Amino acid sequence: MYDTTTIDQTRDAVQRLNSDLVKAASTLSVNEARYLVDAYYTIQEYRKAAANQVRSLAISDEPHTVIQWLFDQNQTLELQIKRALDSWTESIPAAVWAKGIVGIGPVISAGLAAHIEIERCNTVGKIWRFAGLDPTVVWLPKTKRPWNAALKCLCWKIGESFVKASGREGDFYGKLYQQRKAIEQGHNDAGEFADQAKAKLERFNIGKDTEAYKWYSEGKLPPAHLHARAKRWAVKLFLAHYHHVAWKLSTGQEPPKPYVIAHLNHVDYIAPPNFGKGSEVACRLDLIGEGL
């Protein structure tokens, strides 16, 4: 058994040091913030793994104590990085808006601000493509990945956050996810996705003994597929709102109207929450297919 006194003293010193670093976090560069976001999620995975070991290991006192120490250190680093990113995002108006959304915290907000250069994205479509959320973009063999893998992963995390937040007070996007999923389910029950189910079987080698194959072969999408579609729709809506807010705050001008409003005369839209009134963001809840 080792003496934990030194470890405790070191931890206290790290926390005091990080208090000073957090104050200086507002001067982080975009690349440094991006690195910290990646580091946060890496450390989070280590912390989760250590937590699993703490719960499962009972062979002897020593390894359990060491693993508990590893869990504590990872948790401390995780929290300190989160504090630093929270400080950094306070200087970015769009990130401040994002942090006000239930399910979106400092790390996700920092990731969005670090990966999305709003001045290069006059339309949200460019953000969707950059995040790998444009279904028309295909990654061909022996070519460079046509999207940002880290941003795509971040968007997946956003979707998971919305699902988990759907029952929380003040939630906005989680409830829309639920509404969208119910609409998708209705279209699916009516057989309106039969062509997509057929294409799925033709394009992918889906095991015939799987539950998914059963659904696709009957001309319908399986529940997991509907869940993913509804979640992706909610994320794309959030990105549309993020683009609107970031563009307006950065340029002082309204962003170009979405194509479906400017040219197709669609009038259904959902305004960004907590940001003025009458913002035109196309978002048809009854849209069939891959959504926005």
C-alpha positions in Angstrom: 0.0 0.0 0.0 1.4 3.4 -0.9 1.2 6.7 0.9 -1.5 8.9 -0.7 -0.3 12.1 1.0 2.0 13.1 -1.8 -0.7 12.4 -4.4 -3.2 14.5 -2.5 -0.7 17.4 -2.2 0.0 17.1 -5.9 -3.7 17.2 -6.7 -4.1 20.3 -4.6 -1.2 22.0 -6.4 -2.6 21.0 -9.8 -6.0 22.5 -8.9 -4.4 25.7 -7.7 -2.3 25.9 -10.8 -5.3 25.3 -13.0 -7.2 28.1 -11.4 -4.6 30.5 -12.8 -4.6 28.7 -16.2 -8.4 28.9 -16.4 -8.2 32.7 -16.1 -5.7 32.8 -19.0 -7.8 30.4 -21.1 -9.5 33.3 -22.9 -6.3 33.8 -24.8 -6.3 30.3 -26.3 -5.9 30.1 -30.1 -8.5 28.2 -32.1 -6.0 25.3 -32.7 -5.3 25.1 -29.0 -9.0 25.1 -28.1 -9.6 22.3 -30.7 -6.8 20.3 -29.1 -8.3 20.7 -25.7 -11.7 19.6 -26.9 -10.1 16.4 -28.3 -8.1 15.9 -25.1 -11.2 16.3 -23.0 -13.0 13.5 -24.8 -9.9 11.3 -24.7 -9.5 11.8 -21.0 -13.3 11.2 -20.5 -13.0 7.8 -22.1 -10.0 6.9 -19.8 -12.1 8.1 -16.8 -15.0 5.9 -17.8 -12.7 2.9 -18.3 -11.2 3.5 -14.9 -14.6 3.8 -13.3 -15.6 0.5 -14.8 -12.5 -1.1 -13.3 -13.1 0.5 -9.9 -16.6 -1.1 -9.9 -15.5 -4.5 -11.1 -12.1 -5.1 -9.5 -12.0 -6.5 -6.0 -8.9 -8.8 -6.2 -6.8 -6.9 -3.8 -6.6 -3.4 -2.1 -3.6 -2.1 -4.0 -4.7 -2.3 -7.6 -8.2 -1.0 -6.6 -6.6 2.0 -4.9 -4.3 2.7 -7.8 -7.2 2.6 -10.3 -9.3 4.7 -8.0 -6.4 7.3 -8.1 -6.3 7.1 -11.9 -10.0 7.7 -12.0 -9.7 10.7 -9.7 -6.9 12.2 -11.8 -8.7 11.8 -15.0 -11.8 13.3 -13.5 -9.8 16.3 -12.2 -8.3 16.9 -15.6 -11.6 16.5 -17.3 -13.2 19.1 -15.0 -10.3 21.5 -15.4 -10.3 21.3 -19.2 -14.0 22.0 -19.1 -13.5 25.0 -17.0 -10.8 26.3 -19.3 -13.0 25.9 -22.4 -15.9 27.5 -20.5 -13.6 30.5 -20.0 -12.5 30.5 -23.6 -16.1 30.4 -25.0 -17.2 33.4 -22.9 -15.4 35.6 -25.5 -17.3 34.0 -28.4 -20.9 35.3 -28.7 -22.2 32.4 -30.7 -20.7 29.9 -28.2 -22.3 31.8 -25.3 -25.7 31.4 -27.1 -25.0 27.7 -27.6 -24.2 27.2 -23.9 -27.7 28.5 -23.1 -29.2 25.5 -24.9 -30.2 22.6 -22.7 -27.8 19.7 -23.6 -25.1 21.9 -24.9 -22.2 22.6 -22.5 -18.9 24.4 -22.7 -17.0 21.6 -24.4 -19.4 21.2 -27.3 -19.7 24.9 -27.7 -15.9 25.2 -27.8 -15.8 22.4 -30.4 -18.3 24.2 -32.6 -16.4 27.5 -32.3 -13.0 25.8 -32.9 -14.1 23.9 -36.0 -16.5 26.2 -37.7 -15.2 29.4 -39.3 -18.4 31.2 -39.7 -17.0 33.8 -42.1 -16.4 31.0 -44.6 -19.9 29.6 -44.2 -22.5 32.0 -45.7 -25.0 29.1 -45.7 -25.7 26.3 -43.2 -25.3 23.8 -46.1 -21.6 24.4 -46.0 -21.5 23.5 -42.3 -23.6 20.4 -42.9 -21.2 19.2 -45.6 -18.2 20.0 -43.4 -19.8 18.0 -40.6 -20.5 15.0 -42.8 -24.3 15.6 -42.6 -25.0 16.1 -46.3 -26.3 12.7 -47.6 -25.4 13.7 -51.2 -21.7 13.7 -50.3 -20.0 10.3 -50.7 -16.5 9.4 -49.6 -15.0 7.6 -52.6 -12.2 5.1 -52.3 -8.7 6.4 -52.4 -9.8 10.0 -51.9 -9.5 12.5 -49.1 -12.3 12.3 -46.6 -14.8 15.1 -47.7 -15.8 16.1 -44.2 -14.2 16.9 -40.8 -14.2 13.7 -38.8 -13.8 15.5 -35.4 -16.8 17.8 -36.2 -18.9 14.8 -37.3 -18.1 13.0 -34.1 -19.0 16.2 -32.1 -22.4 16.3 -34.0 -23.1 12.7 -33.0 -22.5 13.7 -29.3 -24.8 16.7 -29.8 -27.5 14.3 -31.0 -27.0 12.1 -28.0 -27.2 15.1 -25.7 -30.5 16.1 -27.2 -32.0 12.7 -26.7 -30.9 12.6 -23.1 -32.2 16.1 -22.5 -35.6 15.5 -24.0 -37.2 15.2 -20.6 -35.5 18.1 -18.9 -37.0 21.4 -18.1 -36.3 24.0 -20.6 -35.3 21.5 -23.3 -35.9 22.6 -26.9 -34.2 20.3 -29.4 -34.9 17.0 -27.5 -38.6 17.6 -27.7 -38.3 18.4 -31.4 -36.4 15.1 -31.8 -39.3 13.3 -30.3 -41.8 15.0 -32.6 -39.7 14.3 -35.6 -39.3 10.6 -34.6 -43.1 10.3 -34.3 -43.5 11.8 -37.8 -40.8 9.4 -39.2 -42.6 6.5 -37.6 -45.9 7.5 -39.2 -44.2 7.6 -42.7 -42.5 4.3 -42.0 -45.8 2.6 -40.9 -47.4 3.9 -44.1 -44.7 2.2 -46.2 -43.3 5.5 -47.6 -39.7 4.5 -47.0 -40.0 1.3 -49.1 -37.6 2.6 -51.8 -35.0 3.6 -49.2 -35.3 0.2 -47.4 -34.8 -1.5 -50.8 -31.7 0.6 -51.6 -30.3 -0.1 -48.2 -30.4 -3.9 -48.9 -28.8 -3.4 -52.3 -26.0 -1.2 -51.1 -25.0 -2.9 -47.8 -24.3 -6.5 -46.9 -26.8 -6.8 -44.0 -26.9 -10.2 -42.4 -30.1 -12.1 -43.2 -30.4 -13.3 -39.6 -30.5 -9.8 -38.2 -33.5 -7.8 -37.0 -32.5 -5.0 -39.3 -32.7 -7.3 -42.4 -36.2 -8.3 -41.4 -37.4 -4.7 -41.3 -35.7 -3.7 -44.6 -36.9 -6.8 -46.4 -40.5 -5.8 -45.4 -40.0 -2.3 -47.0 -39.6 -0.5 -43.7 -36.8 1.1 -41.7 -35.8 -0.5 -38.4 -36.3 1.5 -35.1 -32.6 2.2 -34.8 -32.6 3.8 -38.3 -35.6 6.0 -37.5 -33.9 7.0 -34.2 -30.8 8.0 -36.1 -32.7 9.9 -38.7 -34.7 11.9 -36.1 -31.6 12.6 -34.1 -29.7 13.8 -37.2 -32.6 16.0 -38.1 -32.5 17.7 -34.7 -28.7 18.2 -35.0 -29.1 19.8 -38.4 -31.7 22.1 -37.1 -29.5 23.1 -34.3 -26.6 23.7 -36.7 -29.0 25.9 -38.8 -29.8 27.9 -35.7 -26.1 28.1 -34.8 -25.2 29.3 -38.2 -28.0 31.9 -38.1 -26.9 33.2 -34.7 -23.1 33.1 -35.4 -23.6 34.9 -38.8 -25.8 37.6 -37.3 -23.5 38.2 -34.3 -20.4 38.2 -36.5 -21.6 40.3 -39.4 -24.5 42.2 -38.0 -26.6 41.1 -40.9 -29.2 38.4 -41.4 -27.8 35.3 -43.2 -29.1 34.5 -46.6 -32.6 33.0 -46.5 -32.8 29.2 -46.8 -33.4 28.0 -50.4 -36.8 26.5 -49.5 -38.0 29.9 -48.1 -36.4 32.2 -50.7 -37.3 30.1 -53.8 -39.8 27.4 -53.0 -42.2 29.6 -51.0 -42.1 27.4 -47.9 -43.1 29.4 -44.9 -42.7 26.8 -42.1 -39.8 27.5 -39.9 -38.6 27.3 -36.3 -36.8 30.3 -34.9 -33.6 29.9 -32.9 -34.4 29.7 -29.2 -33.3 32.6 -27.0 -32.4 34.8 -29.9 -34.7 37.5 -31.0 -37.9 37.0 -32.9 -38.9 36.0 -36.4 -35.6 34.4 -37.5 -36.3 32.4 -40.7 -34.7 29.0 -40.3 -36.3 26.4 -42.6 -37.3 23.4 -40.6 -40.3 21.5 -41.9 -41.3 18.9 -39.3 -43.3 17.0 -41.9 -40.4 16.7 -44.4 -40.0 13.2 -45.7 -36.6 11.7 -46.3 -33.3 12.5 -44.8 -34.6 15.8 -43.3 -32.8 19.1 -43.6 
